[in-house]
Amino acid sequence: MCRNIRPLFNFAPPATEDEVRAASLQFVRKISGFTKPSQANEAAFSAAVEEIAHVSARLLAALETPAAPKDRQVEAAKAKARAADRYARSAVGQM
């Protein structure tokens, strides 16, 4: 999975339209190989982002789970701690 695409399901508050679109943009960038498409490809690129955002929003609305929603701030803190640990181990390995 692309590191920049974050899970969006089962969070309180739910994922916003902007978050879904940002994940869709990252997905299209990953599969197309473009971070910024040329003028010739801009329309196809933008259409793909919009279609994937629409389908992703539909998917998120349809999913169900018995688990309690995760707290965004708690999950962000956990991710930050994992990253700090990973980078600390990486820095030690380079010495």
GROMACS elastic network, one bead per residue, 0.5 to 0.9 nm:
[ bonds ]
;  ai    aj funct       b0    kb
    1     4     6  0.85563   500
    1     5     6  0.74488   500
    2     5     6  0.56140   500
    2     6     6  0.84904   500
    2    26     6  0.78674   500
    2    27     6  0.75676   500
    2    30     6  0.73565   500
    3     6     6  0.72707   500
    4    23     6  0.76118   500
    4    26     6  0.67858   500
    4    27     6  0.88604   500
    5     8     6  0.88633   500
    5    22     6  0.80610   500
    5    23     6  0.51729   500
    5    24     6  0.82056   500
    5    26     6  0.64033   500
    5    27     6  0.72788   500
    6    19     6  0.88745   500
    6    23     6  0.70087   500
    7    10     6  0.87308   500
    7    23     6  0.88499   500
    8    11     6  0.68225   500
    8    14     6  0.76142   500
    8    15     6  0.56483   500
    8    16     6  0.88752   500
    8    19     6  0.78243   500
    8    20     6  0.75120   500
    8    23     6  0.87779   500
    8    60     6  0.76550   500
    9    14     6  0.73885   500
    9    15     6  0.71763   500
    9    60     6  0.60659   500
    9    61     6  0.88560   500
    9    63     6  0.78865   500
    9    69     6  0.85256   500
   10    13     6  0.86002   500
   10    14     6  0.68413   500
   10    15     6  0.84291   500
   10    60     6  0.84945   500
   10    63     6  0.87456   500
   10    64     6  0.84297   500
   10    65     6  0.77108   500
   10    67     6  0.80194   500
   10    68     6  0.75540   500
   10    70     6  0.61942   500
   11    14     6  0.50931   500
   11    15     6  0.69125   500
   11    68     6  0.85537   500
   11    71     6  0.60482   500
   11    72     6  0.63743   500
   12    15     6  0.80331   500
   12    69     6  0.55402   500
   12    70     6  0.60099   500
   12    71     6  0.55576   500
   12    72     6  0.65716   500
   13    16     6  0.84077   500
   13    69     6  0.83173   500
   13    70     6  0.87784   500
   13    71     6  0.77939   500
   13    72     6  0.76406   500
   14    69     6  0.86547   500
   15    18     6  0.81161   500
   15    19     6  0.60659   500
   15    20     6  0.67850   500
   15    57     6  0.88393   500
   15    60     6  0.85466   500
   16    19     6  0.51629   500
   16    20     6  0.63901   500
   16    21     6  0.86410   500
   17    20     6  0.51675   500
   17    21     6  0.61471   500
   17    22     6  0.85947   500
   17    53     6  0.82070   500
   17    57     6  0.77008   500
   18    21     6  0.50518   500
   18    22     6  0.60346   500
   18    23     6  0.86093   500
   19    22     6  0.50444   500
   19    23     6  0.62132   500
   19    24     6  0.85372   500
   20    23     6  0.52251   500
   20    24     6  0.61742   500
   20    25     6  0.86502   500
   20    52     6  0.88910   500
   20    53     6  0.57958   500
   20    54     6  0.84794   500
   20    56     6  0.68701   500
   20    57     6  0.66722   500
   21    25     6  0.60815   500
   21    26     6  0.86287   500
   21    49     6  0.71137   500
   21    50     6  0.73336   500
   21    52     6  0.80905   500
   21    53     6  0.51480   500
   21    54     6  0.84261   500
   21    56     6  0.87068   500
   21    57     6  0.89195   500
   22    25     6  0.50483   500
   22    26     6  0.62791   500
   22    27     6  0.86519   500
   22    49     6  0.88216   500
   22    53     6  0.83871   500
   23    26     6  0.51100   500
   23    27     6  0.61999   500
   23    28     6  0.87339   500
   23    53     6  0.78283   500
   24    27     6  0.50252   500
   24    28     6  0.62305   500
   24    29     6  0.85318   500
   24    48     6  0.84311   500
   24    49     6  0.54558   500
   24    50     6  0.76651   500
   24    51     6  0.86337   500
   24    52     6  0.57216   500
   24    53     6  0.53355   500
   24    56     6  0.77873   500
   25    28     6  0.52080   500
   25    29     6  0.60842   500
   25    30     6  0.85515   500
   25    45     6  0.88668   500
   25    46     6  0.84883   500
   25    48     6  0.85504   500
   25    49     6  0.54062   500
   25    50     6  0.84833   500
   25    52     6  0.84506   500
   25    53     6  0.81816   500
   26    29     6  0.50177   500
   26    30     6  0.60755   500
   26    31     6  0.87273   500
   26    35     6  0.84701   500
   26    49     6  0.87244   500
   27    30     6  0.51016   500
   27    31     6  0.62888   500
   27    32     6  0.84593   500
   27    49     6  0.81269   500
   27    52     6  0.85402   500
   28    31     6  0.53236   500
   28    32     6  0.58123   500
   28    33     6  0.80675   500
   28    34     6  0.80990   500
   28    35     6  0.88130   500
   28    45     6  0.72283   500
   28    46     6  0.89634   500
   28    48     6  0.69345   500
   28    49     6  0.62513   500
   28    52     6  0.83365   500
   29    32     6  0.53142   500
   29    33     6  0.56107   500
   29    34     6  0.51630   500
   29    35     6  0.53516   500
   29    36     6  0.78711   500
   29    37     6  0.87309   500
   29    45     6  0.85018   500
   30    33     6  0.53787   500
   30    34     6  0.72137   500
   30    35     6  0.80146   500
   31    34     6  0.81583   500
   32    35     6  0.84048   500
   32    37     6  0.87925   500
   32    45     6  0.83334   500
   33    37     6  0.88883   500
   34    37     6  0.54495   500
   34    38     6  0.85756   500
   36    42     6  0.82144   500
   37    40     6  0.77885   500
   37    41     6  0.56307   500
   37    42     6  0.55156   500
   37    45     6  0.69529   500
   38    41     6  0.52565   500
   38    42     6  0.59743   500
   39    42     6  0.50891   500
   39    43     6  0.78420   500
   40    43     6  0.74209   500
   40    44     6  0.84895   500
   41    44     6  0.55080   500
   41    45     6  0.60375   500
   41    46     6  0.86003   500
   42    45     6  0.50566   500
   42    46     6  0.59850   500
   42    47     6  0.84364   500
   43    46     6  0.52322   500
   43    47     6  0.60395   500
   43    48     6  0.85397   500
   44    47     6  0.51231   500
   44    48     6  0.61199   500
   44    49     6  0.86914   500
   45    48     6  0.52119   500
   45    49     6  0.63562   500
   45    50     6  0.88246   500
   46    49     6  0.51116   500
   46    50     6  0.62795   500
   46    51     6  0.86460   500
   47    50     6  0.51776   500
   47    51     6  0.61125   500
   47    52     6  0.85505   500
   48    51     6  0.51375   500
   48    52     6  0.60284   500
   48    53     6  0.84038   500
   49    52     6  0.52743   500
   49    53     6  0.60234   500
   49    54     6  0.86068   500
   50    53     6  0.50707   500
   50    54     6  0.61783   500
   50    55     6  0.86963   500
   51    54     6  0.51343   500
   51    55     6  0.62443   500
   51    56     6  0.84939   500
   52    55     6  0.51013   500
   52    56     6  0.58665   500
   52    57     6  0.84502   500
   53    56     6  0.50472   500
   53    57     6  0.60849   500
   53    58     6  0.85779   500
   54    57     6  0.52501   500
   54    58     6  0.62931   500
   54    59     6  0.86810   500
   55    58     6  0.50545   500
   55    59     6  0.61441   500
   55    60     6  0.86954   500
   56    60     6  0.61698   500
   56    61     6  0.85842   500
   57    60     6  0.51472   500
   57    61     6  0.61992   500
   57    62     6  0.86798   500
   58    61     6  0.51644   500
   58    62     6  0.62705   500
   58    63     6  0.88299   500
   59    62     6  0.51511   500
   59    63     6  0.62328   500
   60    63     6  0.54257   500
   60    64     6  0.85847   500
   61    64     6  0.82817   500
   64    67     6  0.89211   500
   65    68     6  0.79457   500
   65    69     6  0.89039   500
   67    70     6  0.85344   500
   70    73     6  0.88580   500
   70    74     6  0.77861   500
   70    75     6  0.71632   500
   71    74     6  0.53861   500
   71    75     6  0.62257   500
   71    76     6  0.86005   500
   72    75     6  0.51758   500
   72    76     6  0.60082   500
   72    77     6  0.85774   500
   73    76     6  0.50349   500
   73    77     6  0.61583   500
   73    78     6  0.86481   500
   74    77     6  0.51455   500
   74    78     6  0.63000   500
   74    79     6  0.87259   500
   75    78     6  0.50573   500
   75    79     6  0.62041   500
   75    80     6  0.85967   500
   76    79     6  0.50729   500
   76    80     6  0.61148   500
   76    81     6  0.86158   500
   77    80     6  0.50366   500
   77    81     6  0.61846   500
   77    82     6  0.86445   500
   78    81     6  0.51086   500
   78    82     6  0.62045   500
   78    83     6  0.86277   500
   79    82     6  0.50667   500
   79    83     6  0.61335   500
   79    84     6  0.85870   500
   80    83     6  0.51004   500
   80    84     6  0.61436   500
   80    85     6  0.86002   500
   81    84     6  0.50951   500
   81    85     6  0.61579   500
   81    86     6  0.85517   500
   82    85     6  0.51160   500
   82    86     6  0.60616   500
   82    87     6  0.85941   500
   83    87     6  0.60478   500
   83    88     6  0.83800   500
   84    87     6  0.52222   500
   84    88     6  0.59750   500
   84    89     6  0.85676   500
   85    88     6  0.50663   500
   85    89     6  0.61522   500
   85    90     6  0.84689   500
   86    89     6  0.52503   500
   86    90     6  0.60819   500
   86    91     6  0.86672   500
   87    91     6  0.60521   500
   87    92     6  0.85832   500
   88    91     6  0.51570   500
   88    92     6  0.63065   500
   88    93     6  0.86931   500
   89    92     6  0.51516   500
   89    93     6  0.62259   500
   89    94     6  0.88313   500
   90    93     6  0.51612   500
   90    94     6  0.65006   500
   91    94     6  0.52462   500
   91    95     6  0.68284   500
   92    95     6  0.55262   500
